[in-house]
Amino acid sequence: MKQQPRELAEWTSRLEAMKQCRTTTELVDRHGAPAHRVQEPAMEIWHYPLGIAGGTLYSIHVAVAGDAAPTVYMHLEPTNEPDTTDRRPWWRFW
């Protein structure tokens, strides 16, 4: 069984906090602007990347449609990119 990244609890907490936002303005005020937006015919999808762990890319996506409350969900997809979760901050390389 694949080991879960230790950051998963932090990412899940962030997801739950974002789900509490009832408007897009509130979401941006509390969590910042998305890193990327994709326009679809009926909605816009906002991407908040989290990281790569164990061959899986984790991100939070927000579906925005008109004046409706945003729909927030965790998005996972396989990737061959290296993990980003075990990188040490630059000051710990000494």
N, C-alpha and C positions, 0 to 999 in steps of 0.2 A: 504494500500500500504506500502511495506517495506521501511524503511528509508535508504537512501544511506549513507555509511560511510563518515565522513568528510575527510578522507584520499583519497577518490576517485579522487579528483582533482589533488592531488600530484601524485598519481599512474598513472593517465592519462597523466600528463605532462612527467613523466618518460618514459612512453610508446612512446609518440610522439618523444621524444629526441632519443630514441633507434632506432626508425624507420628511422631517418635521416642518420644513419650509412650505408655506402655502402659496407663495407667489415667486415668480422668477426674480423679481427685485430683491425680495428677502433672501433668496438663495445666493445671489451674487454679493449682496452686502455681507452675509455671514461666511461665505466660502470662496469668494473671488470669482473672477470670470473664468470660463472654461478655456482649456488649452486649445481646443479645436471645436468647430461647429460644422455640422453637415446638414444642408438644407434638403429636405425631402418634400414631396408634393403637399402632404397634409400636415407636416410638422417639421421642427428642427431638432436635431440630436446634438446635445452638448457632450463633449468628452473631457473627463477629468482623469488623466492617467495616474495609476498608483505605482506599478512596478511589475517586474517579471520575477517569478519564482517557480522553480521546478518545471520549466518548459511551458508555463502558462502566463499569459499577459493579463494582468488585472487592471480594470479601470471602472470608474463610475460613469454611467451614462444618464443623461437627463433628457426626457422627451418633452418638448415644449410645443403646445398646440393652442394658439390663440390666447384667450384669457383663462383657460383651464389651469388648474393646479398642475405643476410639473410632475411627471412620473419619473421617479429616481430608482435606478436598479444597478446591480453589480454586473459587469460584463466580463466574461472570461473567454480567452481564445488561445489555442495552442500556438507556440512560437519556437523557433530554433535559436532565438537571440539568447545571449548569456543572462544569467540572473543579475538583477540589480539590487537585491535585498541584502547581499552579504558584503557590499562595498563599504569599506571603512572611510570615515571622514578624512580629509587630507591631513589633519593634525595628528592622526594616529599612525601615520606611516613612519614616524621617527623611532 
